[in-house]
Amino acid sequence: MKSAYDIIRRPIITEQSMEQGDLKKYAFEVARDATKPEIRTAIEEIFGVKVEKVTTLNMQGKEKRSGRYPAGRRPAWKKAVVRLTDDSKTIEFFEGMV
């Protein structure tokens, strides 16, 4: 069985994700084979919060090139947006970012 830190790779810190912090929504990059129940339990275990809903998106890797012909792609990845319950505390990691 995978640990919670294998499922949750890193937080996504962008302007849009920081604005959603007021609504108790937080974005994370997760493992490509992670399911919604696994993401829910991993977030609850790592941060000690109650998760209401998990939304996932498969993000395609961008096409990049360096030089004229050797075109390549960045790797595809999976994004999870987690909404916490109203009675749950906020994730302290995101508090100082805004």
N, CA, C and O atoms as a GROMACS GRO file, in nm:
protein
  392
    1MET      N    1   0.085  -0.119   0.000
    1MET     CA    2   0.000   0.000   0.000
    1MET      C    3   0.088   0.124   0.000
    1MET      O    4   0.193   0.128   0.065
    2LYS      N    5   0.045   0.224  -0.074
    2LYS     CA    6   0.121   0.349  -0.083
    2LYS      C    7   0.097   0.436   0.041
    2LYS      O    8  -0.011   0.433   0.100
    3SER      N    9   0.198   0.511   0.076
    3SER     CA   10   0.181   0.604   0.188
    3SER      C   11   0.114   0.731   0.138
    3SER      O   12   0.102   0.752   0.017
    4ALA      N   13   0.071   0.814   0.229
    4ALA     CA   14   0.003   0.938   0.194
    4ALA      C   15   0.095   1.032   0.118
    4ALA      O   16   0.050   1.109   0.034
    5TYR      N   17   0.224   1.026   0.148
    5TYR     CA   18   0.320   1.114   0.082
    5TYR      C   19   0.356   1.066  -0.059
    5TYR      O   20   0.409   1.143  -0.138
    6ASP      N   21   0.327   0.939  -0.090
    6ASP     CA   22   0.342   0.891  -0.227
    6ASP      C   23   0.225   0.937  -0.314
    6ASP      O   24   0.242   0.956  -0.434
    7ILE      N   25   0.109   0.954  -0.254
    7ILE     CA   26  -0.011   0.996  -0.329
    7ILE      C   27  -0.008   1.146  -0.354
    7ILE      O   28  -0.031   1.189  -0.467
    8ILE      N   29   0.018   1.226  -0.252
    8ILE     CA   30   0.021   1.372  -0.264
    8ILE      C   31   0.164   1.412  -0.298
    8ILE      O   32   0.254   1.396  -0.216
    9ARG      N   33   0.185   1.465  -0.420
    9ARG     CA   34   0.321   1.501  -0.462
    9ARG      C   35   0.361   1.639  -0.413
    9ARG      O   36   0.465   1.655  -0.349
   10ARG      N   37   0.278   1.741  -0.444
   10ARG     CA   38   0.312   1.879  -0.404
   10ARG      C   39   0.188   1.964  -0.412
   10ARG      O   40   0.095   1.931  -0.486
   11PRO      N   41   0.184   2.075  -0.339
   11PRO     CA   42   0.073   2.170  -0.354
   11PRO      C   43   0.094   2.254  -0.480
   11PRO      O   44   0.207   2.277  -0.523
   12ILE      N   45  -0.015   2.298  -0.538
   12ILE     CA   46  -0.009   2.386  -0.655
   12ILE      C   47  -0.036   2.528  -0.606
   12ILE      O   48  -0.143   2.557  -0.552
   13ILE      N   49   0.062   2.616  -0.626
   13ILE     CA   50   0.052   2.752  -0.574
   13ILE      C   51   0.047   2.846  -0.694
   13ILE      O   52   0.150   2.881  -0.752
   14THR      N   53  -0.074   2.888  -0.729
   14THR     CA   54  -0.097   2.984  -0.835
   14THR      C   55  -0.195   3.090  -0.783
   14THR      O   56  -0.250   3.076  -0.674
   15GLU      N   57  -0.216   3.195  -0.861
   15GLU     CA   58  -0.310   3.298  -0.819
   15GLU      C   59  -0.450   3.241  -0.802
   15GLU      O   60  -0.520   3.271  -0.705
   16GLN      N   61  -0.490   3.160  -0.897
   16GLN     CA   62  -0.626   3.105  -0.892
   16GLN      C   63  -0.644   3.012  -0.772
   16GLN      O   64  -0.747   3.016  -0.705
   17SER      N   65  -0.545   2.929  -0.745
   17SER     CA   66  -0.558   2.837  -0.632
   17SER      C   67  -0.553   2.912  -0.499
   17SER      O   68  -0.614   2.867  -0.402
   18MET      N   69  -0.483   3.023  -0.492
   18MET     CA   70  -0.478   3.101  -0.368
   18MET      C   71  -0.610   3.173  -0.343
   18MET      O   72  -0.651   3.189  -0.228
   19GLU      N   73  -0.678   3.217  -0.449
   19GLU     CA   74  -0.808   3.282  -0.433
   19GLU      C   75  -0.913   3.183  -0.384
   19GLU      O   76  -1.006   3.222  -0.314
   20GLN      N   77  -0.899   3.057  -0.421
   20GLN     CA   78  -0.995   2.956  -0.378
   20GLN      C   79  -0.974   2.914  -0.233
   20GLN      O   80  -1.056   2.841  -0.178
   21GLY      N   81  -0.866   2.959  -0.171
   21GLY     CA   82  -0.840   2.927  -0.031
   21GLY      C   83  -0.947   2.984   0.061
   21GLY      O   84  -0.972   2.927   0.167
   22ASP      N   85  -1.010   3.095   0.022
   22ASP     CA   86  -1.118   3.152   0.103
   22ASP      C   87  -1.239   3.060   0.106
   22ASP      O   88  -1.315   3.060   0.202
   23LEU      N   89  -1.257   2.981   0.000
   23LEU     CA   90  -1.368   2.886  -0.009
   23LEU      C   91  -1.331   2.748   0.045
   23LEU      O   92  -1.408   2.653   0.032
   24LYS      N   93  -1.212   2.739   0.106
   24LYS     CA   94  -1.157   2.614   0.158
   24LYS      C   95  -1.137   2.511   0.047
   24LYS      O   96  -1.166   2.393   0.066
   25LYS      N   97  -1.087   2.558  -0.069
   25LYS     CA   98  -1.049   2.470  -0.178
   25LYS      C   99  -0.899   2.480  -0.196
   25LYS      O  100  -0.843   2.589  -0.201
   26TYR      N  101  -0.834   2.365  -0.207
   26TYR     CA  102  -0.689   2.361  -0.220
   26TYR      C  103  -0.652   2.266  -0.333
   26TYR      O  104  -0.716   2.162  -0.351
   27ALA      N  105  -0.550   2.301  -0.410
   27ALA     CA  106  -0.508   2.222  -0.526
   27ALA      C  107  -0.376   2.153  -0.497
   27ALA      O  108  -0.286   2.211  -0.436
   28PHE      N  109  -0.365   2.028  -0.544
   28PHE     CA  110  -0.245   1.948  -0.524
   28PHE      C  111  -0.214   1.871  -0.652
   28PHE      O  112  -0.304   1.835  -0.727
   29GLU      N  113  -0.086   1.846  -0.675
   29GLU     CA  114  -0.046   1.750  -0.777
   29GLU      C  115  -0.040   1.615  -0.707
   29GLU      O  116   0.021   1.601  -0.601
   30VAL      N  117  -0.104   1.515  -0.768
   30VAL     CA  118  -0.113   1.383  -0.707
   30VAL      C  119  -0.058   1.278  -0.803
   30VAL      O  120  -0.031   1.308  -0.919
   31ALA      N  121  -0.040   1.158  -0.754
   31ALA     CA  122   0.006   1.047  -0.838
   31ALA      C  123  -0.097   1.018  -0.945
   31ALA      O  124  -0.217   1.031  -0.921
   32ARG      N  125  -0.052   0.979  -1.064
   32ARG     CA  126  -0.143   0.957  -1.177
   32ARG      C  127  -0.240   0.844  -1.153
   32ARG      O  128  -0.350   0.845  -1.208
   33ASP      N  129  -0.202   0.745  -1.072
   33ASP     CA  130  -0.290   0.631  -1.049
   33ASP      C  131  -0.370   0.643  -0.919
   33ASP      O  132  -0.433   0.547  -0.877
   34ALA      N  133  -0.367   0.760  -0.856
   34ALA     CA  134  -0.439   0.780  -0.730
   34ALA      C  135  -0.588   0.797  -0.756
   34ALA      O  136  -0.628   0.864  -0.851
   35THR      N  137  -0.670   0.737  -0.671
   35THR     CA  138  -0.815   0.750  -0.681
   35THR      C  139  -0.865   0.856  -0.583
   35THR      O  140  -0.791   0.900  -0.494
   36LYS      N  141  -0.991   0.897  -0.601
   36LYS     CA  142  -1.046   1.000  -0.512
   36LYS      C  143  -1.049   0.957  -0.366
   36LYS      O  144  -1.014   1.037  -0.279
   37PRO      N  145  -1.090   0.834  -0.333
   37PRO     CA  146  -1.085   0.794  -0.191
   37PRO      C  147  -0.943   0.793  -0.134
   37PRO      O  148  -0.924   0.828  -0.018
   38GLU      N  149  -0.844   0.753  -0.215
   38GLU     CA  150  -0.706   0.755  -0.167
   38GLU      C  151  -0.659   0.898  -0.142
   38GLU      O  152  -0.589   0.924  -0.044
   39ILE      N  153  -0.697   0.990  -0.231
   39ILE     CA  154  -0.659   1.131  -0.214
   39ILE      C  155  -0.723   1.188  -0.089
   39ILE      O  156  -0.658   1.260  -0.012
   40ARG      N  157  -0.850   1.155  -0.066
   40ARG     CA  158  -0.923   1.203   0.052
   40ARG      C  159  -0.855   1.157   0.181
   40ARG      O  160  -0.832   1.238   0.271
   41THR      N  161  -0.823   1.029   0.190
   41THR     CA  162  -0.760   0.979   0.313
   41THR      C  163  -0.619   1.034   0.331
   41THR      O  164  -0.576   1.057   0.444
   42ALA      N  165  -0.547   1.056   0.221
   42ALA     CA  166  -0.411   1.111   0.230
   42ALA      C  167  -0.414   1.254   0.283
   42ALA      O  168  -0.333   1.289   0.369
   43ILE      N  169  -0.504   1.336   0.231
   43ILE     CA  170  -0.515   1.476   0.278
   43ILE      C  171  -0.556   1.479   0.424
   43ILE      O  172  -0.501   1.557   0.503
   44GLU      N  173  -0.653   1.396   0.462
   44GLU     CA  174  -0.698   1.394   0.601
   44GLU      C  175  -0.587   1.346   0.694
   44GLU      O  176  -0.576   1.395   0.807
   45GLU      N  177  -0.505   1.253   0.649
   45GLU     CA  178  -0.396   1.202   0.732
   45GLU      C  179  -0.283   1.303   0.746
   45GLU      O  180  -0.230   1.322   0.855
   46ILE      N  181  -0.245   1.368   0.636
   46ILE     CA  182  -0.130   1.460   0.638
   46ILE      C  183  -0.163   1.588   0.714
   46ILE      O  184  -0.086   1.630   0.800
   47PHE      N  185  -0.277   1.650   0.682
   47PHE     CA  186  -0.309   1.782   0.737
   47PHE      C  187  -0.407   1.781   0.854
   47PHE      O  188  -0.425   1.884   0.918
   48GLY      N  189  -0.469   1.670   0.883
   48GLY     CA  190  -0.562   1.662   0.996
   48GLY      C  191  -0.688   1.744   0.974
   48GLY      O  192  -0.732   1.813   1.066
   49VAL      N  193  -0.747   1.739   0.856
   49VAL     CA  194  -0.868   1.813   0.822
   49VAL      C  195  -0.974   1.715   0.774
   49VAL      O  196  -0.947   1.597   0.753
   50LYS      N  197  -1.099   1.766   0.757
   50LYS     CA  198  -1.207   1.684   0.703
   50LYS      C  199  -1.234   1.727   0.559
   50LYS      O  200  -1.257   1.845   0.532
   51VAL      N  201  -1.231   1.632   0.467
   51VAL     CA  202  -1.250   1.660   0.325
   51VAL      C  203  -1.395   1.635   0.289
   51VAL      O  204  -1.452   1.530   0.322
   52GLU      N  205  -1.456   1.733   0.221
   52GLU     CA  206  -1.594   1.719   0.176
   52GLU      C  207  -1.601   1.660   0.035
   52GLU      O  208  -1.682   1.571   0.009
   53LYS      N  209  -1.516   1.711  -0.056
   53LYS     CA  210  -1.524   1.670  -0.195
   53LYS      C  211  -1.385   1.672  -0.259
   53LYS      O  212  -1.302   1.757  -0.225
   54VAL      N  213  -1.361   1.579  -0.350
   54VAL     CA  214  -1.236   1.573  -0.425
   54VAL      C  215  -1.270   1.575  -0.574
   54VAL      O  216  -1.350   1.493  -0.620
   55THR      N  217  -1.210   1.667  -0.648
   55THR     CA  218  -1.226   1.675  -0.792
   55THR      C  219  -1.089   1.653  -0.854
   55THR      O  220  -0.990   1.712  -0.810
   56THR      N  221  -1.083   1.568  -0.957
   56THR     CA  222  -0.954   1.539  -1.020
   56THR      C  223  -0.957   1.577  -1.167
   56THR      O  224  -1.062   1.573  -1.231
   57LEU      N  225  -0.840   1.613  -1.219
   57LEU     CA  226  -0.823   1.648  -1.360
   57LEU      C  227  -0.694   1.584  -1.408
   57LEU      O  228  -0.593   1.589  -1.338
   58ASN      N  229  -0.697   1.525  -1.527
   58ASN     CA  230  -0.575   1.476  -1.590
   58ASN      C  231  -0.522   1.587  -1.679
   58ASN      O  232  -0.586   1.625  -1.776
   59MET      N  233  -0.404   1.638  -1.646
   59MET     CA  234  -0.345   1.749  -1.719
   59MET      C  235  -0.247   1.693  -1.823
   59MET      O  236  -0.159   1.613  -1.789
   60GLN      N  237  -0.263   1.735  -1.947
   60GLN     CA  238  -0.174   1.689  -2.053
   60GLN      C  239  -0.044   1.768  -2.048
   60GLN      O  240  -0.043   1.887  -2.015
   61GLY      N  241   0.066   1.703  -2.079
   61GLY     CA  242   0.195   1.769  -2.081
   61GLY      C  243   0.205   1.863  -2.199
   61GLY      O  244   0.156   1.832  -2.308
   62LYS      N  245   0.267   1.977  -2.179
   62LYS     CA  246   0.283   2.075  -2.286
   62LYS      C  247   0.391   2.030  -2.384
   62LYS      O  248   0.488   1.965  -2.346
   63GLU      N  249   0.372   2.067  -2.510
   63GLU     CA  250   0.475   2.038  -2.610
   63GLU      C  251   0.580   2.147  -2.603
   63GLU      O  252   0.548   2.266  -2.610
   64LYS      N  253   0.703   2.107  -2.590
   64LYS     CA  254   0.814   2.201  -2.580
   64LYS      C  255   0.923   2.159  -2.677
   64LYS      O  256   0.935   2.041  -2.712
   65ARG      N  257   1.001   2.255  -2.720
   65ARG     CA  258   1.115   2.221  -2.804
   65ARG      C  259   1.230   2.312  -2.769
   65ARG      O  260   1.212   2.424  -2.720
   66SER      N  261   1.349   2.263  -2.795
   66SER     CA  262   1.467   2.343  -2.777
   66SER      C  263   1.548   2.327  -2.904
   66SER      O  264   1.607   2.222  -2.929
   67GLY      N  265   1.550   2.430  -2.982
   67GLY     CA  266   1.612   2.421  -3.113
   67GLY      C  267   1.505   2.408  -3.220
   67GLY      O  268   1.389   2.441  -3.198
   68ARG      N  269   1.545   2.362  -3.336
   68ARG     CA  270   1.454   2.363  -3.448
   68ARG      C  271   1.364   2.240  -3.455
   68ARG      O  272   1.241   2.254  -3.460
   69TYR      N  273   1.421   2.121  -3.454
   69TYR     CA  274   1.341   2.002  -3.475
   69TYR      C  275   1.310   1.917  -3.352
   69TYR      O  276   1.202   1.860  -3.344
   70PRO      N  277   1.398   1.908  -3.258
   70PRO     CA  278   1.370   1.808  -3.152
   70PRO      C  279   1.256   1.851  -3.062
   70PRO      O  280   1.278   1.903  -2.952
   71ALA      N  281   1.134   1.828  -3.109
   71ALA     CA  282   1.018   1.862  -3.027
   71ALA      C  283   0.993   1.750  -2.928
   71ALA      O  284   1.010   1.632  -2.962
   72GLY      N  285   0.952   1.784  -2.809
   72GLY     CA  286   0.924   1.685  -2.706
   72GLY      C  287   0.805   1.730  -2.624
   72GLY      O  288   0.748   1.836  -2.649
   73ARG      N  289   0.770   1.651  -2.528
   73ARG     CA  290   0.658   1.685  -2.441
   73ARG      C  291   0.702   1.678  -2.296
   73ARG      O  292   0.784   1.595  -2.257
   74ARG      N  293   0.644   1.766  -2.218
   74ARG     CA  294   0.660   1.754  -2.074
   74ARG      C  295   0.567   1.642  -2.028
   74ARG      O  296   0.470   1.611  -2.097
   75PRO      N  297   0.595   1.582  -1.915
   75PRO     CA  298   0.512   1.468  -1.873
   75PRO      C  299   0.371   1.513  -1.833
   75PRO      O  300   0.352   1.623  -1.782
   76ALA      N  301   0.274   1.426  -1.858
   76ALA     CA  302   0.137   1.451  -1.812
   76ALA      C  303   0.132   1.427  -1.662
   76ALA      O  304   0.213   1.352  -1.607
   77TRP      N  305   0.036   1.491  -1.594
   77TRP     CA  306   0.025   1.479  -1.450
   77TRP      C  307  -0.121   1.490  -1.410
   77TRP      O  308  -0.207   1.524  -1.491
   78LYS      N  309  -0.149   1.461  -1.284
   78LYS     CA  310  -0.286   1.463  -1.234
   78LYS      C  311  -0.299   1.569  -1.126
   78LYS      O  312  -0.213   1.583  -1.039
   79LYS      N  313  -0.407   1.644  -1.133
   79LYS     CA  314  -0.434   1.753  -1.040
   79LYS      C  315  -0.558   1.719  -0.960
   79LYS      O  316  -0.656   1.668  -1.015
   80ALA      N  317  -0.556   1.747  -0.831
   80ALA     CA  318  -0.672   1.725  -0.745
   80ALA      C  319  -0.706   1.855  -0.674
   80ALA      O  320  -0.619   1.919  -0.616
   81VAL      N  321  -0.834   1.893  -0.678
   81VAL     CA  322  -0.884   2.008  -0.604
   81VAL      C  323  -0.967   1.953  -0.490
   81VAL      O  324  -1.065   1.881  -0.513
   82VAL      N  325  -0.929   1.987  -0.368
   82VAL     CA  326  -0.991   1.933  -0.248
   82VAL      C  327  -1.070   2.042  -0.179
   82VAL      O  328  -1.017   2.150  -0.151
   83ARG      N  329  -1.198   2.016  -0.152
   83ARG     CA  330  -1.281   2.112  -0.077
   83ARG      C  331  -1.303   2.057   0.063
   83ARG      O  332  -1.344   1.942   0.080
   84LEU      N  333  -1.276   2.139   0.163
   84LEU     CA  334  -1.291   2.098   0.303
   84LEU      C  335  -1.431   2.130   0.352
   84LEU      O  336  -1.501   2.214   0.295
   85THR      N  337  -1.472   2.064   0.460
   85THR     CA  338  -1.602   2.090   0.520
   85THR      C  339  -1.599   2.226   0.589
   85THR      O  340  -1.493   2.280   0.616
   86ASP      N  341  -1.717   2.279   0.617
   86ASP     CA  342  -1.727   2.410   0.680
   86ASP      C  343  -1.672   2.410   0.823
   86ASP      O  344  -1.615   2.509   0.868
   87ASP      N  345  -1.690   2.299   0.895
   87ASP     CA  346  -1.642   2.294   1.033
   87ASP      C  347  -1.496   2.253   1.044
   87ASP      O  348  -1.442   2.248   1.155
   88SER      N  349  -1.432   2.224   0.934
   88SER     CA  350  -1.291   2.183   0.935
   88SER      C  351  -1.201   2.306   0.946
   88SER      O  352  -1.237   2.416   0.905
   89LYS      N  353  -1.083   2.283   1.002
   89LYS     CA  354  -0.984   2.392   1.007
   89LYS      C  355  -0.920   2.407   0.870
   89LYS      O  356  -0.930   2.317   0.786
   90THR      N  357  -0.854   2.519   0.847
   90THR     CA  358  -0.787   2.541   0.718
   90THR      C  359  -0.651   2.473   0.718
   90THR      O  360  -0.599   2.437   0.824
   91ILE      N  361  -0.595   2.457   0.600
   91ILE     CA  362  -0.461   2.400   0.589
   91ILE      C  363  -0.360   2.512   0.611
   91ILE      O  364  -0.356   2.608   0.535
   92GLU      N  365  -0.279   2.498   0.715
   92GLU     CA  366  -0.190   2.606   0.757
   92GLU      C  367  -0.079   2.634   0.657
   92GLU      O  368  -0.022   2.743   0.657
   93PHE      N  369  -0.048   2.537   0.572
   93PHE     CA  370   0.058   2.555   0.472
   93PHE      C  371   0.026   2.671   0.378
   93PHE      O  372   0.117   2.742   0.335
   94PHE      N  373  -0.101   2.691   0.346
   94PHE     CA  374  -0.143   2.792   0.250
   94PHE      C  375  -0.170   2.928   0.314
   94PHE      O  376  -0.197   3.024   0.242
   95GLU      N  377  -0.164   2.939   0.444
   95GLU     CA  378  -0.203   3.061   0.515
   95GLU      C  379  -0.113   3.180   0.481
   95GLU      O  380  -0.165   3.289   0.457
   96GLY      N  381   0.017   3.165   0.478
   96GLY     CA  382   0.108   3.276   0.455
   96GLY      C  383   0.130   3.311   0.310
   96GLY      O  384   0.205   3.403   0.279
   97MET      N  385   0.067   3.240   0.220
   97MET     CA  386   0.091   3.260   0.076
   97MET      C  387   0.016   3.379   0.018
   97MET      O  388   0.062   3.440  -0.078
   98VAL      N  389  -0.097   3.413   0.077
   98VAL     CA  390  -0.180   3.520   0.018
   98VAL      C  391  -0.129   3.656   0.053
   98VAL      O  392  -0.187   3.756   0.012
   0.00000   0.00000   0.00000
